[in-house]
Amino acid sequence: MQQSSTTVLSQALELPAEERAALVDELIQSLEEEEPDIAAVWVAEARDRLAAYRSGTLDAVDADEVFTDLRG
């Protein structure tokens, strides 16, 4: 960790628990922000997959079967 990160962490740890929780929430949200172009690509992909499933060109696999294969 860089010196500035260490300083920020040290200061954050001195905050009351409620303020630390709010800070953590803000930091997590900042990591989860997507670029608009990426979000649009995922929406298009989901629509394409749903259309393929509905038209019968894409088979569905039961989740239990998938997880069983993964544990396999």
Buried (B, 14 or more C-beta within 10 A) or exposed (E): EEEEEEEEEEEEEEEEEEEEEEEEEEEEEEEEEEEEEEEEEEEEEEEEEEEEEEEEEEEEEEEEEEEEEEEE
